[in-house]
């Protein structure tokens, strides 16, 4: 595992900056501002991803799910998975998985207070190592339903890293009644003006040059990640339109799609 590298922009810290957190450095703010200047929706995208996560976890907990596996979790923030799930079901177990030393350092400091919530150092790109990790095996009962969360993480994986194969590997070990949640940055030329699509790609290039690979995928490609899973209503939709609830404020549209599907 590498050093924290405060002089190098970090995806988790940039996201934390965009959502109003405190865990970021000058390099993260500089790149975050540069991307947001090109694509002002970037900040709203980070916020709507977090809002989707809260809504999805609340839906899952109310549906009886008591085990949550959050892959590529990012830095802890208000309304985290454990907070939402355990508000609904006090006995819910939450496992956060990340390989980023920045995330792990913060998560272990902030989330160690509750034995129902654990943080594991593992890389989602290697599902076998994640599922074979001793802490996960001790806390996760794969004979019962589990919610696997891929929120704002799969677009950091290249085609060579096979995000579809990764989702499939986790899906195959899940019990019936389990769920998979995904949000993903989308290439939606047919749904937005060409100028906006070009702006999105320009912002992605700036981000990639400084921080990490970032892959736009078409709605069809994102839909294929849910292979052999049953999408629940409203299906795969813009992230701000996924069960917004009564009284939710209108959110700026962002090129991110979201879906929640069940293994039956």
C-alpha angles and dihedrals in degrees: 000000000000131000123272091258101199090188093060121072112249124202094223093050093046089053089048090052092050093052093049100259128146102228104096142094136223092269091055093049093048093053093039090054092045092053093043091051090057096038111022090187090070093087091046089048091058091048095047092049089056091046091052090050091054093047093046094048091048090050091049095048091049088050090059102263111145101172124069128184110192110194119199089005101181125208118332114263139171111289094030121172095263093049094051097040095047092048087062099033113019092198095054116131121218127192118192115201126192139140096204110110090211091058095042094051093052097039094052091049094049105031103043095093097085126054089208089065121060136173120216130194104226139122118244088210086075105051093176092058091047094050092043095052110120097229092050092049090051095049104034124071106198091189087074131055117286130187111222112199123205098172115168093337112094093067087067089065122087124222089257089059088056106221090188091056091048093053089046092052092055093041093055094061096046123107119237109276092040122128139217121205122195136178119182139176105251137213098220106168092150093054103044138042116278091242092058092048090051090050090052092053092047091053090049091053092052091048093048093050091058110025124012144323112288119191125201112207130189121250088253092054092048091048089054089062086072093059112156091007126107113236113221121221130319087027123207105347142149105296095244090055097056104112095315092179131218115310095017112147119244110265130209109259112251130187093252125114125205136193142166120206136181132220107228 
